[in-house]
Amino acid sequence: MKTLLIVYHSRTGGAAQMARAAVRGARAEPEIRTRLLTAEAARAEDLLDADAYIFAAPENSAALSGAMKEFFDRAYYPALGLIEGRRYASLICAGSDGANAARQIARIATGWRLQTVAEPLIVCTHAQTPEAILAEKIIAQEDLAACAALGEAMAAGLAAGIF
């Protein structure tokens, strides 16, 4: 059975909601095992044991969240040369635009020689004040539906042998 690994970090709940929505979508494909791990819990071995990935994280201070970056730092060299050609997608929860966090994930994925299956899915919460930035996020249903569709598409592609 092929495995889709979803690794996420979330401080205020937005990226977690997006990751869980992707899991719900992926689980529509019964032939695929879907694993959801926090960035803190995920290890290089989890990457090695999976066939494709979704990385979900917030953008903090115009960059990838520290905990997600730390996961990539921990896993990078142990996985280097061992996961080439596998597919990935990314989900970004941002207050402004999320583009830099998406670029950082893409740069790391390029080093691993991963292949993207979709443009980064960026959800903008428009949180601009300290209070709004630190507040728990509620992601709109249409955005969660897009995350679920991405998870479902990833799982379907794995099941069909497309990747």
C-alpha positions in Angstrom: 0.0 0.0 0.0 1.3 3.4 -0.9 1.6 6.2 1.7 0.9 9.9 1.6 2.6 11.7 4.4 1.3 15.1 5.5 3.6 17.0 7.8 2.4 20.2 9.3 3.2 22.9 11.8 0.6 25.3 13.2 0.7 27.8 16.0 -2.7 29.4 15.7 -4.6 26.5 14.1 -4.8 27.6 10.5 -2.3 25.3 9.0 -3.5 22.5 11.2 -7.1 22.9 9.8 -5.6 22.9 6.2 -3.6 19.7 6.9 -6.6 17.9 8.4 -8.7 18.9 5.4 -6.1 17.4 3.1 -6.2 14.2 5.2 -10.0 14.1 4.8 -9.7 14.4 1.1 -6.9 11.8 0.8 -8.8 9.3 2.9 -11.4 9.2 0.2 -9.0 6.9 -1.6 -9.1 3.6 0.3 -6.0 2.2 -1.5 -3.8 4.8 0.0 -2.5 5.0 3.6 -2.5 8.6 4.8 -0.3 9.7 7.7 -0.6 13.1 9.5 2.4 14.1 11.6 3.4 17.4 13.3 6.7 18.9 12.2 8.0 18.2 15.7 7.1 14.5 15.5 8.1 13.8 11.9 11.5 12.2 11.2 13.5 11.4 8.1 12.4 7.8 8.4 8.8 9.0 7.9 9.8 10.6 4.6 11.6 7.4 3.6 8.5 5.3 4.3 6.2 7.5 2.3 5.6 7.7 -1.4 4.4 11.4 -1.6 4.1 14.4 0.7 2.0 17.4 1.6 3.8 20.0 3.7 1.5 22.5 5.5 2.8 25.4 7.5 2.2 29.0 8.4 4.2 31.9 7.1 5.7 33.8 10.0 7.5 37.1 9.6 7.5 36.6 5.8 9.2 33.2 6.1 8.5 29.5 6.7 7.6 28.8 10.4 10.6 27.9 12.5 9.2 24.5 13.6 8.6 23.5 10.0 12.1 24.7 8.9 13.6 22.8 11.8 11.8 19.6 10.6 13.4 20.2 7.1 16.8 20.8 8.7 16.6 17.6 10.7 15.4 15.4 7.9 17.3 17.0 5.0 20.6 15.1 5.0 19.3 11.7 6.2 16.8 11.8 3.3 19.1 13.3 0.6 19.5 11.0 -2.4 16.8 8.6 -1.1 13.5 10.3 -2.0 14.4 11.7 -5.4 11.4 11.8 -7.9 8.7 11.6 -5.2 5.8 14.0 -5.5 4.9 16.8 -3.1 2.5 19.7 -2.6 2.4 22.5 -0.1 -0.2 24.3 1.9 0.6 27.7 3.4 -1.5 29.7 5.9 -0.4 33.4 5.7 -1.5 36.7 7.0 -0.3 38.5 3.9 0.8 36.6 0.8 2.7 33.4 1.8 4.9 33.5 -1.3 8.2 33.4 0.6 7.3 30.4 2.7 6.2 28.6 -0.5 9.5 29.5 -2.1 11.4 28.1 0.9 9.6 24.8 0.7 10.2 24.7 -3.1 13.9 25.3 -2.6 14.2 22.5 -0.1 12.1 20.2 -2.3 14.4 21.0 -5.2 17.4 19.9 -3.2 15.7 16.6 -2.5 14.8 16.4 -6.2 11.1 16.1 -5.4 8.6 16.9 -8.1 5.7 19.3 -7.4 2.2 18.2 -8.4 0.4 21.6 -7.9 1.1 25.2 -7.3 1.3 26.0 -3.5 -2.1 26.4 -2.0 -1.9 29.6 0.0 -4.7 30.7 2.2 -4.5 34.4 3.3 -6.1 35.2 6.6 -5.3 39.0 6.3 -4.1 39.0 10.0 -2.1 42.2 10.2 -2.3 43.3 13.8 -0.5 41.6 16.7 -3.9 40.5 18.1 -5.1 39.1 14.8 -1.8 37.4 14.1 -1.8 35.6 17.5 -5.5 34.8 17.4 -6.7 31.3 16.7 -7.6 31.1 13.0 -10.8 29.8 11.4 -10.2 28.8 7.8 -13.1 29.4 5.4 -15.0 26.3 4.2 -14.1 27.0 0.6 -10.4 27.1 1.4 -10.7 23.9 3.4 -12.5 22.3 0.4 -9.5 23.3 -1.8 -7.2 21.6 0.7 -9.3 18.5 0.7 -9.4 18.5 -3.1 -5.6 18.6 -3.1 -5.3 15.7 -0.7 -7.8 13.7 -2.7 -5.9 14.4 -5.9 -2.6 13.4 -4.4 -4.1 10.1 -3.1 -5.8 9.4 -6.4 -2.5 10.0 -8.3 -0.7 7.6 -6.0 -3.5 5.0 -6.4 -3.5 5.3 -10.2 0.3 5.0 -10.4 0.6 8.4 -11.9 3.2 9.1 -9.1 
